[in-house]
């Protein structure tokens, strides 16, 4: 399947509610500047001997998924990117950090 490039490219972000379970709904279209995300599954040559002159067919190696995403500093979407990178925020206490002087 071909990937969209340029102005037609879109990225949807969704968060897991239960660890290890892919989200089925709640996706949000996110702005991004550049992405090189992808998956690869190389082939490994068979190391077995004793099956004649011809080597055995190669076997599949582990799937490697990697890449990077360059995101803009956007007021509406930057919080989603922070949650994707660092996890859901946790709040401790109710005392504000900055207090205005009257």
C-alpha positions as CSV (number, residue, x, y, z in Angstrom):
1,X,0.0,0.0,0.0
2,X,1.3,3.5,-0.9
3,X,1.9,6.1,1.7
4,X,0.4,9.6,1.4
5,X,3.0,12.3,1.0
6,X,3.0,16.1,1.2
7,X,-0.3,17.8,1.8
8,X,-2.3,14.5,1.6
9,X,-0.4,12.9,4.6
10,X,-2.4,12.5,7.8
11,X,-1.6,11.0,11.2
12,X,-4.2,9.9,13.7
13,X,-3.2,9.4,17.4
14,X,-5.1,7.2,19.8
15,X,-4.3,6.2,23.4
16,X,-4.6,2.7,25.0
17,X,-7.1,2.4,27.8
18,X,-5.7,-1.0,28.8
19,X,-2.0,-1.7,28.3
20,X,-1.3,-3.9,25.3
21,X,-4.8,-3.4,23.8
22,X,-4.9,-1.3,20.7
23,X,-7.4,1.5,20.7
24,X,-10.6,1.1,18.7
25,X,-11.9,4.6,18.9
26,X,-11.0,8.0,20.1
27,X,-8.5,8.8,17.4
28,X,-7.6,12.4,16.7
29,X,-6.0,13.8,13.6
30,X,-2.7,15.4,14.6
31,X,-0.5,18.0,12.9
32,X,3.1,17.0,12.2
33,X,6.0,18.5,10.2
34,X,7.8,15.3,9.1
35,X,7.6,11.6,9.9
36,X,9.9,8.6,9.1
37,X,8.0,5.9,10.9
38,X,8.1,2.4,9.4
39,X,8.4,-1.3,10.1
40,X,10.9,-3.8,8.7
41,X,11.2,-7.5,8.8
42,X,14.4,-8.7,7.3
43,X,15.2,-12.3,6.2
44,X,17.9,-14.4,7.8
45,X,19.9,-17.0,6.0
46,X,19.5,-20.5,7.3
47,X,22.6,-21.8,9.2
48,X,21.6,-25.4,9.0
49,X,23.8,-27.9,7.2
50,X,23.3,-31.4,5.9
51,X,20.3,-30.8,3.6
52,X,22.2,-31.1,0.3
53,X,23.9,-28.6,-2.0
54,X,21.2,-25.9,-2.1
55,X,20.7,-23.8,1.0
56,X,17.4,-23.8,2.9
57,X,15.0,-21.0,2.4
58,X,15.6,-17.9,4.5
59,X,13.5,-17.3,7.6
60,X,11.9,-14.1,8.8
61,X,13.6,-12.1,11.5
62,X,11.9,-10.0,14.2
63,X,9.8,-7.0,13.2
64,X,11.6,-3.7,13.9
65,X,9.4,-0.6,14.1
66,X,11.2,2.7,14.4
67,X,11.4,6.2,13.1
68,X,10.9,9.7,14.2
69,X,8.2,12.4,14.1
70,X,8.9,16.1,14.0
71,X,6.0,17.9,15.7
72,X,5.1,21.6,15.6
73,X,4.6,23.6,18.8
74,X,0.9,23.9,18.5
75,X,-1.3,25.2,21.3
76,X,-4.1,22.8,20.7
77,X,-2.2,19.6,19.9
78,X,1.1,19.8,21.9
79,X,-0.5,18.3,25.0
80,X,-1.4,15.2,23.1
81,X,2.2,14.8,21.9
82,X,3.5,15.3,25.5
83,X,1.0,12.6,26.7
84,X,2.3,10.3,23.9
85,X,5.9,10.8,24.9
86,X,5.7,10.9,28.7
87,X,2.3,9.2,29.6
88,X,-0.7,10.6,31.3
89,X,-0.1,13.5,33.7
90,X,-0.3,12.9,37.4
91,X,-1.2,15.7,39.8
92,X,-0.1,15.7,43.4
93,X,-1.6,18.2,45.9
94,X,-3.9,21.1,45.2
95,X,-1.6,24.0,46.1
96,X,-0.9,26.2,43.1
97,X,2.8,26.8,42.3
98,X,2.4,30.5,41.4
99,X,0.5,32.8,43.7
100,X,-0.5,36.3,42.6
101,X,0.3,39.1,44.9
102,X,-2.6,41.5,45.6
